[in-house]
């Protein structure tokens, strides 16, 4: 038995203290499985900024390219941008909420997308209020135009009555 104990360290030193993979504990040194890599965040933000600063035609082209490239994270960001129509915003919101994000401190890009996602509801409420206010403004402008038309008609009528009095 004592010989076996002396042989064990010798044998392990010859093997280089390698433990077979099956016996090694499973440890992940790769980090979390981020949906968007941290390295891609700078490019994502650059694309978003470029999209916001472009003309309507250039935005449509960039969005079409992003849709073709199948980059769902960027597509969701562009579709939920302030430049998006109500229909695009709804598409982007559903796309962004469907992404399997991992918003931890290790996944900065996923955290950014998660923050964007958390801002969708307040932005939707603001868009709804803006649309309601725009509808009210249009209605009031129509009323103003109608009142101006009536005032002009009354003014014309008053001038006609004045002329008729002078003719008498």
Helices and strands as residue ranges (DSSP letters): H 2-15, G 38-40, H 41-52, H 56-69, H 72-79, H 86-98, H 108-118, H 120-167
